[in-house]
Amino acid sequence: MRPIVDIMFGDFLMLVMDQIGNQAAKIHYMSGGKWKVPLVIRATMGATRRSAAQHSQSLHAWPSHIPGLKVVVPSTPYDAKGLFKSAIRDDNPVVFFEDKISYTKVKGLVPLDDYVVPLGVADVKREGTDLTFVATSSMVQVALGAAVMLEEVGISAEVVDPRTMWP
């Protein structure tokens, strides 16, 4: 089985970090590679209107520092579907963060057919020659907007989206 756990607010990861960080992330290594943990933990991050302090944090960097965990932060609907399918098919625990602000601000085509976006592979969202922005999640849209503004004054900016924090 490939369990998918939905944690409504990423802020509540603190309640399960021992199980995620000390058990799920390490059991593969502690078993000499014999055991697998094909677990996906889906959580939200970021602030939206009327969200309290316990519902507005962006904790995606935290699990990125735990060996054995993979951390995903999609910036587009297309990437979200493809990365989620990759996370489900992975034999390691994956924490999949969705920025709440993207639910209302980011629109995009999502094909009905089956496709995956590989974990650990960045995407160049915009080509550029003068400087490079590296941005994740909802900040990709901000970086793309800045690149358009810079283009108006003759500066060519590349925008790279890592899509995963680890790998």
Contact map, one row per residue, 1 for C-alpha under 8 A:
11100000000000000000000000000000000001000000000000000000000000000000000000000000000000000000000000000000000000000000000000000000000000000000000000000000000000000000000
11110000000000000000000000000000000001110000000000000000000000000000000000000000000000010000000000000000000000000000000000000000000000000000000000000000000000000000000
11111000000000000000000000000000000001110000000000000000000000000000000000000000000000000000000000000000000000000000000000000000000000000000000000000000000000000000000
01111100000000000000000000000000000000111100000000000000000000000000000000000000000000010000000000000000000000000000000000000000000000000000000000000000000000000000000
00111110000000000000000000000000000000111100000000000000000000000000000000000000000000000000000000000000000000000000000000000000000000000000000000000000000000000000000
00011111000000000000000000000000000000001110000000000000000000000000000000000000000000000000000000000000000000000000000000000000000000000000000000000000000000000000000
00001111110110000000000000000000000000001111000000000000000000000000000000000000000000000000000000000000000000000000000000000000000000000000000000000000000000000000000
00000111110100000000000000000000000000000011000000000000000000000000000000000000000000000000000000000000000000000000000000000000000000000000000000000000000000000000000
00000011111110000000000000000000000000000011100000000011000000000000000000000000000000000000000000000000000000000000000000000000000000000000000000000000000000000000000
00000011111110000000000000000000000000000011100000000010111000000000000000000000000000000000000010000000000000000000000000000000000000000000000000000000000000000000000
00000000111111000000000000000000000000000000100000000111111000000000000000000000000000000000000000000000000000000000000000000000000000000000000000000000000000000000000
00000011111111110000000000000000000000000000000000000000000000000000000000000000000000000000000000000000000000000000000000000000000000000000000000000000000000000000000
00000010111111111000000000000000000000000000000000000000000000000000000000000000000000000000000000000000000000000000000000000000000000000000000000000000000000000000000
00000000001111111000000000000000000000000000000000000000000000000000000000000000000000000000000000000000000000000000000000000000000000000000000000000000000000000000000
00000000000111111100000000000000000000000000000000000000000000000000000000000000000000000000000000000000000000000000000000000000000000000000000000000000000000000000000
00000000000111111111000000000000000000000000000000000000000000000000000000000000000000000000000000000000000000000000000000000000000000000000000000000000000000000000000
00000000000011111111110000000000000000000000000000000000000000000000000000000000000000000000000000000000000000000000000000000000000000000000000000000000000000000000000
00000000000000111111111000000000000000000000000000000000000000000000000000000000000000000000000000000000000000000000000000000000000000000000000000000000000000000000000
00000000000000011111111100000000000000000000000000000000000000000000000000000000000000000000000000000000000000000000000000000000000000000000000000000000000000000000000
00000000000000011111111110000000000000000000000000000000000000000000000000000000000000000000000000000000000000000000000000000000000000000000000000000000000000000000000
00000000000000001111111111000000000000000000000000000000000000100100100000000000000000000000000000000000000000000000000000000000000000000000000000000000000000000000000
00000000000000001111111111000000000000000000000000000000000000000000000000000000000000000000000000000000000000000000000000000000000000000000000000000000000000000000000
00000000000000000111111111100000000000000000000000000000000000000000000000000000000000000000000000000000000000000000000000000000000000000000000000000000000000000000000
00000000000000000011111111110000000010000000000000000000000000000000000000000000000000000000100000000000000000000000000000000000000000000000000000000000000000000000000
00000000000000000001111111110000000010000000000000000000000000000111100000000000000000000001100000000000000000000000000000000000000000000000000000000000000000000000000
00000000000000000000111111111100000000000000000000000000000000000011000000000000000000000000000000000000000000000000000000000000000000000000000000000000000000000000000
00000000000000000000001111111110001110000000000000000000000000000000000000000000000000000000000000000000000000000000000000000000000000000000000000000000000000000000000
00000000000000000000000111111111111110000000000000000000000000000001000000000000000000000000000000000000000000000000000000000000000000000000000000000000000000000000000
00000000000000000000000001111111100000000000000000000000000000000000000000000000000000000000000000000000000000000000000000000000000000000000000000000000000000000000000
00000000000000000000000001111111100000000000000000000000000000000000000000000000000000000000000000000000000000000000000000000000000000000000000000000000000000000000000
00000000000000000000000000111111111000000000000000000000000000000000000000000000000000000000000000000000000000000000000000000000000000000000000000000000000000000000000
00000000000000000000000000011111111000000000000000000000000000000000000000000000000000000000000000000000000000000000000000000000000000000000000000000000000000000000000
00000000000000000000000000011111111100000000000000000000000000000000000000000000000000000000000000000000000000000000000000000000000000000000000000000000000000000000000
00000000000000000000000000010011111100000000000000000000000000000000000000000000000000000000000000000000000000000000000000000000000000000000000000000000000000000000000
00000000000000000000000000110011111110000000000000000000000000000000000000000000000000000000000000000000000000000000000000000000000000000000000000000000000000000000000
00000000000000000000000000110000111111000000000000000000000000000000000000000000000000000011000000000000000000000000000000000000000000000000000000000000000000000000000
00000000000000000000000110110000001111100000000000000000000000000000000000000000000000000011100000000000000000000000000000000000000000000000000000000000000000000000000
11100000000000000000000000000000000111110000000000000000000000000000000000000000000000011111110000000000000000000000000000000000000000000000000000000000000000000000000
01111000000000000000000000000000000011111000000000000000000000000000000000000000000000010011110000000000000000000000000000000000000000000000000000000000000000000000000
01111000000000000000000000000000000001111100000000000000000000000000000000000000000000110000111100000000000000000000000000000000000000000000000000000000000000000000000
00011110000000000000000000000000000000111110000000000000000000000000000000000000000000000000111100000000000000000000000000000000000000000000000000000000000000000000000
00011110000000000000000000000000000000011111000000000000000000000000000000000000000000000000001111000000000000000000000000000000000000000000000000000000000000000000000
00000111110000000000000000000000000000001111100000000000000000000000000000000000000000000000001111000000000000000000000000000000000000000000000000000000000000000000000
00000011110000000000000000000000000000000111110000000000000000000000000000000000000000000000000011110000000000000000000000000000000000000000000000000000000000000000000
00000000111000000000000000000000000000000011111000000001111100000000000000000000000000000000000011110000000000000000000000000000000000000000000000000000000000000000000
00000000000000000000000000000000000000000001111100000011110000000000000000000000000000000000000000111000000000000000000000000000000000000000000000000000000000000000000
00000000000000000000000000000000000000000000111110100011100000000000000000000000000000000000000000011000000000000000000000000000000000000000000000000000000000000000000
00000000000000000000000000000000000000000000011111100001000000000000000000000000000000000000000000011000000000000000000000000000000000000000000000000000000000000000000
00000000000000000000000000000000000000000000001111100000000000000000000000000000000000000000000000000000000000000000000000000000000000000000000000000000000000000000000
00000000000000000000000000000000000000000000000111110000000000000000000000000000000000000000000000000000000000000000000000000000000000000000000000000000000000000000000
00000000000000000000000000000000000000000000001111111111000000000000000000000000000000000000000000000000000000000000000000000000000000000000000000000000000000000000000
00000000000000000000000000000000000000000000000001111111000000000000000000000000000000000000000000000000000000000000000000000000000000000000000000000000000000000000000
00000000000000000000000000000000000000000000000000111111100000000000000000000000000000000000000000000000000000000000000000000000000000000000000000000000000000000000000
00000000001000000000000000000000000000000000000000111111100000000000000000000000000000000000000000000000000000000000000000000000000000000000000000000000000000000000000
00000000111000000000000000000000000000000000011000111111100000000000000000000000000000000000000000000000000000000000000000000000000000000000000000000000000000000000000
00000000101000000000000000000000000000000000111100111111110000000000000000000000000000000000000000000000000000000000000000000000000000000000000000000000000000000000000
00000000011000000000000000000000000000000000111000001111111000000000000000000000000000000000000000000000000000000000000000000000000000000000000000000000000000000000000
00000000011000000000000000000000000000000000110000000001111110000000000000000000000000000000000000000000000000000000000000000000000000000000000000000000000000000000000
00000000011000000000000000000000000000000000100000000000111111100000000000000000000000000000000000000000000000000000000000000000000000000000000000000000000000000000000
00000000000000000000000000000000000000000000100000000000011111110000001010000000000000000000000010000000000000000000000000000000000000000000000000000000000000000000100
00000000000000000000000000000000000000000000000000000000011111111000000000000000000000000000000000000000000000000000000000000000000000000000000000000000000000000000100
00000000000000000000000000000000000000000000000000000000001111111100000000000000000000000000000000000000000000000000000000000000000000000000000000000000000000000000000
00000000000000000000100000000000000000000000000000000000001111111100101000000000000000000000001000000000000000000000000000000000000000000000000000000000000000000000000
00000000000000000000000000000000000000000000000000000000000111111110111000000000000000000000000000000000000000000000000000000000000000000000000000000000000000000000110
00000000000000000000000000000000000000000000000000000000000011111110000000000000000000000000000000000000000000000000000000000000000000000000000000000000000000000000000
00000000000000000000100010000000000000000000000000000000000001111111100000000000000000000000000000000000000000000000000000000000000000000000000000000000000000000000000
00000000000000000000000011000000000000000000000000000000000000011111100000000000000000000000000000000000000000000000000000000000000000000000000000000000000000000000000
00000000000000000000000011010000000000000000000000000000000000000111110000000000000000000001100000000000000000000000000000000000000000000000000000000000000000000000000
00000000000000000000100010000000000000000000000000000000000000110111111000000000000000000001111000000000000000000000000000000000000000000000000000000000000000000000010
00000000000000000000000000000000000000000000000000000000000000010001111100000000000000000001111000000000000000000000000000000000000000000000000000000000000000000001111
00000000000000000000000000000000000000000000000000000000000100110000111110000000000000000000011110000000000000000000000000000000000000000000000000000000000000000001111
00000000000000000000000000000000000000000000000000000000000000000000011111000000001000000000011110000000000000000000001000000000000000000000000000000000000000000011110
00000000000000000000000000000000000000000000000000000000000100000000001111100000000000000000000111100000000000000000000000000000000000011000000000000000000000000011100
00000000000000000000000000000000000000000000000000000000000000000000000111111011001000000000000011000000000000000000000000000000000000011000000000000000000000000011000
00000000000000000000000000000000000000000000000000000000000000000000000011111011000000000000000000000100000000000000000000000000000000011111100000000000000000001010000
00000000000000000000000000000000000000000000000000000000000000000000000001111111000000000000000000000000011100000000000000000000000000001000000000000000000000000000000
00000000000000000000000000000000000000000000000000000000000000000000000001111111100000000000000000000000011111000000000000000000000000000000000000000000000000000000000
00000000000000000000000000000000000000000000000000000000000000000000000000011111110000000000000000000000000111100000000000000000000000000000000000000000000000000000000
00000000000000000000000000000000000000000000000000000000000000000000000001111111111000000000000000000000000000000000100000000000000000000000000000000000000000000010000
00000000000000000000000000000000000000000000000000000000000000000000000001111111111100000000000000000000000000000000000000000000000000000000000000000000000000000000000
00000000000000000000000000000000000000000000000000000000000000000000000000001111111110000000000000000000000001000001000000000000000000000000000000000000000000000000000
00000000000000000000000000000000000000000000000000000000000000000000000000000111111111000000000000000000000000000011110000000000000000000000000000000000000000000000000
00000000000000000000000000000000000000000000000000000000000000000000000101000011111111100000000000000000000000000001111000000000000000000000000000000000000000000000000
00000000000000000000000000000000000000000000000000000000000000000000000000000001111111110000000100000000000000000001000000000000000000000000000000000000000000000000000
00000000000000000000000000000000000000000000000000000000000000000000000000000000111111111000000000000000000000000011100000000000000000000000000000000000000000000000000
00000000000000000000000000000000000000000000000000000000000000000000000000000000011111111100000000000000000000000001111000000000000000000000000000000000000000000000000
00000000000000000000000000000000000000010000000000000000000000000000000000000000001111111100010100000000000000000000001000000000000000000000000000000000000000000000000
01010000000000000000000000000000000001110000000000000000000000000000000000000000000111111100000000000000000000000000000000000000000000000000000000000000000000000000000
00000000000000000000000000000000000001000000000000000000000000000000000000000000000011111110000000000000000000000000000000000000000000000000000000000000000000000000000
00000000000000000000000000000000000001000000000000000000000000000000000000000000000001111111110000000000000000000000000000000000000000000000000000000000000000000000000
00000000000000000000000000000000000111100000000000000000000000000000000000000000000000001111100000000000000000000000000000000000000000000000000000000000000000000000000
00000000000000000000000010000000000111100000000000000000000000000001110000000000000000000111110000000000000000000000000000000000000000000000000000000000000000000000000
00000000000000000000000110000000000011111000000000000000000000000001110000000000000000000111111000000000000000000000000000000000000000000000000000000000000000000000000
00000000000000000000000000000000000001111000000000000000000000000000111100000000000000100101111100000000000000000000000000000000000000000000000000000000000000000000000
00000000000000000000000000000000000000011110000000000000000000100000111100000000000000000000111110000000000000000000000000000000000000000000000000000000000000000000000
00000000000000000000000000000000000000011110000000000000000000000000001110000000000100100000011111000000000000000000000000000000000000000000000000000000000000000000000
00000000010000000000000000000000000000000111100000000000000100000000001111000000000000000000001111100000000000000000000000000000000000000000000000000000000000000000000
00000000000000000000000000000000000000000111100000000000000000000000000011000000000000000000000111110100000000000000000000000000000000001000000000000000000000000000000
00000000000000000000000000000000000000000001110000000000000000000000000010000000000000000000000011111110000000000000000000000000000000001100000000000000000000000000000
00000000000000000000000000000000000000000001111100000000000000000000000000000000000000000000000001111111000000000000000000000000000000000000000000000000000000000000000
00000000000000000000000000000000000000000000011100000000000000000000000000000000000000000000000000111111100000000000000000000000000000000100000000000000000000000000000
00000000000000000000000000000000000000000000000000000000000000000000000000100000000000000000000001111111110000000000000000000000000000000100000000000000000000000000000
00000000000000000000000000000000000000000000000000000000000000000000000000000000000000000000000000111111110000000000000000000000000000000000000000000000000000000000000
00000000000000000000000000000000000000000000000000000000000000000000000000000000000000000000000000011111111000000000000000000000000000000000000000000000000000000000000
00000000000000000000000000000000000000000000000000000000000000000000000000000000000000000000000000001111111000000000000000000000000000000000000000000000000000000000000
00000000000000000000000000000000000000000000000000000000000000000000000000011000000000000000000000000111111100000000000000000000000000000000000000000000000000000000000
00000000000000000000000000000000000000000000000000000000000000000000000000011000000000000000000000000001111110000000000000000000000000000000000000000000000000000000000
00000000000000000000000000000000000000000000000000000000000000000000000000011100000000000000000000000000011111000000000000000000000000000000000000000000000000000000000
00000000000000000000000000000000000000000000000000000000000000000000000000001100000000000000000000000000001111100000000000000000000000000000000000000000000000000000000
00000000000000000000000000000000000000000000000000000000000000000000000000001100100000000000000000000000000111110000000000000000000000000000000000000000000000000000000
00000000000000000000000000000000000000000000000000000000000000000000000000000100000000000000000000000000000011111100000000000000000000000000000000000000000000000000000
00000000000000000000000000000000000000000000000000000000000000000000000000000000000000000000000000000000000001111100000000000000000000000000000000000000000000000000000
00000000000000000000000000000000000000000000000000000000000000000000000000000000000000000000000000000000000000111110000000000000000000000000000000000000000000000000000
00000000000000000000000000000000000000000000000000000000000000000000000000000000000000000000000000000000000000111111000000000000000000000000000000000000000000000000000
00000000000000000000000000000000000000000000000000000000000000000000000000000000010010000000000000000000000000001111100000000000000000000000000000000000000000000000000
00000000000000000000000000000000000000000000000000000000000000000000000000000000111111000000000000000000000000000111110000000000000000000000000000000000000000000000000
00000000000000000000000000000000000000000000000000000000000000000000000000000010011011000000000000000000000000000011111010000000000000000000000000000000000000000000000
00000000000000000000000000000000000000000000000000000000000000000000000000000000011001000000000000000000000000000001111110000000000000000000000000000000000000000000000
00000000000000000000000000000000000000000000000000000000000000000000000100000000001001100000000000000000000000000000111110000000000000000000000000000000000000000011001
00000000000000000000000000000000000000000000000000000000000000000000000000000000000000000000000000000000000000000000011111000000000000000000000000000000000000000111111
00000000000000000000000000000000000000000000000000000000000000000000000000000000000000000000000000000000000000000000111111100000000000000000000000000000000000000111000
00000000000000000000000000000000000000000000000000000000000000000000000000000000000000000000000000000000000000000000000111110000000000000000000000000000000000011111000
00000000000000000000000000000000000000000000000000000000000000000000000000000000000000000000000000000000000000000000000011111000000000000000000000000000000000011110000
00000000000000000000000000000000000000000000000000000000000000000000000000000000000000000000000000000000000000000000000001111110000000000000000000000000000001111000000
00000000000000000000000000000000000000000000000000000000000000000000000000000000000000000000000000000000000000000000000000111110000000000000000100000000000001111000000
00000000000000000000000000000000000000000000000000000000000000000000000000000000000000000000000000000000000000000000000000011111000000000000000100000000000011110000000
00000000000000000000000000000000000000000000000000000000000000000000000000000000000000000000000000000000000000000000000000011111100000000000000000000000000011100000000
00000000000000000000000000000000000000000000000000000000000000000000000000000000000000000000000000000000000000000000000000000111111100000000000000000000000111100000000
00000000000000000000000000000000000000000000000000000000000000000000000000000000000000000000000000000000000000000000000000000011111100000000000000000000000111000000000
00000000000000000000000000000000000000000000000000000000000000000000000000000000000000000000000000000000000000000000000000000001111100000000000000000000001111000000000
00000000000000000000000000000000000000000000000000000000000000000000000000000000000000000000000000000000000000000000000000000001111110000000000000000000001111000000000
00000000000000000000000000000000000000000000000000000000000000000000000000000000000000000000000000000000000000000000000000000001111111000000000000000000000011110000000
00000000000000000000000000000000000000000000000000000000000000000000000000000000000000000000000000000000000000000000000000000000001111100000001000000000000011110000000
00000000000000000000000000000000000000000000000000000000000000000000000000000000000000000000000000000000000000000000000000000000000111110001000000000000000000111100000
00000000000000000000000000000000000000000000000000000000000000000000000000000000000000000000000000000000000000000000000000000000000011111011001000000000000000111100000
00000000000000000000000000000000000000000000000000000000000000000000000011100000000000000000000000000000000000000000000000000000000001111111000000000000000000001110000
00000000000000000000000000000000000000000000000000000000000000000000000011110000000000000000000001100000000000000000000000000000000000111111000000000000000000001010000
00000000000000000000000000000000000000000000000000000000000000000000000000100000000000000000000000101100000000000000000000000000000000011111110000000000000000000000000
00000000000000000000000000000000000000000000000000000000000000000000000000100000000000000000000000000000000000000000000000000000000000111111111000000000000000000000000
00000000000000000000000000000000000000000000000000000000000000000000000000100000000000000000000000000000000000000000000000000000000001111111111100000000000000111000000
00000000000000000000000000000000000000000000000000000000000000000000000000100000000000000000000000000000000000000000000000000000000000000111111110000000000000000000000
00000000000000000000000000000000000000000000000000000000000000000000000000000000000000000000000000000000000000000000000000000000000000000111111111000000000000000000000
00000000000000000000000000000000000000000000000000000000000000000000000000000000000000000000000000000000000000000000000000000000000010100011111111100000000000100000000
00000000000000000000000000000000000000000000000000000000000000000000000000000000000000000000000000000000000000000000000000001100000000000001111111110000000000100000000
00000000000000000000000000000000000000000000000000000000000000000000000000000000000000000000000000000000000000000000000000000000000000000000111111111000000000000000000
00000000000000000000000000000000000000000000000000000000000000000000000000000000000000000000000000000000000000000000000000000000000000000000011111111100000000000000000
00000000000000000000000000000000000000000000000000000000000000000000000000000000000000000000000000000000000000000000000000000000000000000000001111111110000111100000000
00000000000000000000000000000000000000000000000000000000000000000000000000000000000000000000000000000000000000000000000000000000000000000000000111111111000000000000000
00000000000000000000000000000000000000000000000000000000000000000000000000000000000000000000000000000000000000000000000000000000000000000000000011111111100000000000000
00000000000000000000000000000000000000000000000000000000000000000000000000000000000000000000000000000000000000000000000000000000000000000000000001111111111110000000000
00000000000000000000000000000000000000000000000000000000000000000000000000000000000000000000000000000000000000000000000000000000000000000000000000111111111110000000000
00000000000000000000000000000000000000000000000000000000000000000000000000000000000000000000000000000000000000000000000000000000000000000000000000011111111000000000000
00000000000000000000000000000000000000000000000000000000000000000000000000000000000000000000000000000000000000000000000000000000000000000000000000001111111000000000000
00000000000000000000000000000000000000000000000000000000000000000000000000000000000000000000000000000000000000000000000000000000000000000000000000000111111100000000000
00000000000000000000000000000000000000000000000000000000000000000000000000000000000000000000000000000000000000000000000000000000011000000000000000000111111110000000000
00000000000000000000000000000000000000000000000000000000000000000000000000000000000000000000000000000000000000000000000000000001111000000000000000100110011111000000000
00000000000000000000000000000000000000000000000000000000000000000000000000000000000000000000000000000000000000000000000000000111111110000000000000100110001111100000000
00000000000000000000000000000000000000000000000000000000000000000000000000000000000000000000000000000000000000000000000000011111111110000000000000100000000111110000000
00000000000000000000000000000000000000000000000000000000000000000000000000000000000000000000000000000000000000000000000000011111000111100001001100100000000011111000000
00000000000000000000000000000000000000000000000000000000000000000000000000000000000000000000000000000000000000000000000001111100000111100001000000000000000001111100000
00000000000000000000000000000000000000000000000000000000000000000000000000100000000000000000000000000000000000000000000001111000000001111001000000000000000000111110000
00000000000000000000000000000000000000000000000000000000000000000000000000000000000000000000000000000000000000000000000111100000000001110000000000000000000000011111100
00000000000000000000000000000000000000000000000000000000000000000000000111100010000000000000000000000000000000000000001111100000000000011000000000000000000000001111100
00000000000000000000000000000000000000000000000000000000000000000000011111000000000000000000000000000000000000000000001111000000000000000000000000000000000000000111111
00000000000000000000000000000000000000000000000000000000000110010000011110000000000000000000000000000000000000000000000100000000000000000000000000000000000000000111111
00000000000000000000000000000000000000000000000000000000000000010000111100000000000000000000000000000000000000000000000100000000000000000000000000000000000000000001111
00000000000000000000000000000000000000000000000000000000000000000000011000000000000000000000000000000000000000000000001100000000000000000000000000000000000000000001111
